[in-house]
Amino acid sequence: MIAIFRVYLYKENLLFMKKIYFVFALLVVLSGCSHENIVKLDPSAFQTSIDGKDVSLYTISCNDITMQVTNYGARVVALWTPDRNGNLADIAVGYENIDRYINNTGERFLGAAVGPVANRIAGGQFSLDDISYTLPQNNNGQTLHGGEYGIDRLVWDVTKLTDSEIVMALELKDGLDGFPANRRVEVSYLLTPEREFIVTYAATTDSPTVMNLSHHSFFNLSGCSDNSVLDYILTINSDSITPVDENMIPTGEILGVEGTPFDFRSPCRIGERIDADNEQLRLARGYDHNWIISRDSNQGVVKMADVYDPKSGRGIEVWSDDIAMQFYAGNFFDGQSLDKYGRPIVFRSTVVFEPQHYPDSPNNASFPSIRIDQNDIYTQTDIYKFYTK
């Protein structure tokens, strides 16, 4: 009799039970860090209009990987991947609504495409063809990731959307943030059956300019932004870094990693030497440096790095056809900002891998050039390959 009554209740109150299930699943997400059921972010929380352009939230997926992306800054807002037991968690640190990205009081670049020149430009100035350009100084007197707007504070046009891919395009006008030329940038985010998140950039210009694009997702492989990354095992395919001064601007030197805390050629805990007595670590409060990737000049996409969380069994391989990579270990978070699930983003709780050219390249003639001309097509491929073990 009890069983018949339960069946009756189910049939008569299906909608009500679905609502109860949704609330229960949401509570699981908010109270825990690993969950089998994905509760996607509500697209209505991301619907707005900026300068007459519509902003929204888009979902793509492939097999057991699901991603949510907003076209405001081409940002990865959420990214669910499995752990070694198949449990899914959102490993991309982000915010729960568009207002927190627009009126940001914490980390600006969460999940964003960054450019037109990623990383820092000293003093917000550079010269090209004997013409001097002045840029907004948005980071301790330097220009960081493009300046006041960059490509992370603009609304991209969604030009293609499938189950597993989103393609977005952006027109950058001559003089925006002080950079020369009218430029068009296109980016594709593609999820593959091999658990790859492939970022592909293409860009053109109508006159000489500089360009150095990158992707800026903040990952916590446990799915909890209040968990440390110091026990993650990191490998970086690099023999050298570009050391920085007190303003985080490269000195122009090339520093070999042999015998330093920056030697990750063999797997090593991130936290093993992060607080070592080292001037470079003091300047950045830990790891926030550019590694020069070891590669042959004729190589295309190569493996740059590998990071693994022994607790969850999640790992990421970072591949790219670029020549360097900025690795950042979340040294400037202090727990004051909350993530999309209401958890504090604490000190050293994220890892960021940004394939790119060297920082401040326009001001260092010895660094590889980031100049592009009218007939050039800028291309870049970055791959984040997720695995478990």
Secondary structure, DSSP 8 states (H G I E B T S, - for coil): -HHHHHHHHHHHTHHHHHHHHHHHHHHHHHH-S-BSS-----GGGG-EEETTEEE-EEEEEETTEEEEEETBTTEEEEEEEE-TTS-EEE-B---SSHHHHHT-SS-TTTTEEE-SB-SEEGGGEEEETTEEEE----BTTBEETTTTTTTTSSB-EEEEE-SSEEEEEEEE-TTGGG--S-EEEEEEEEE-TTSEEEEEEEEEESS-EE-B-EEE--B-TTS-TTS--TT-EEEE-EEEE--B-TTS-B-S--EE-TTSTT--SS-EEGGGSTTSS-HHHHHHTS-EEEEEE---TT--SEEEEEEE-TTT-EEEEEEESSSEEEEE--TT--S-SB-TTS-B--TT--BEEEEES-TTGGG-TTS---EE-TT--EEEEEEEEEEE-
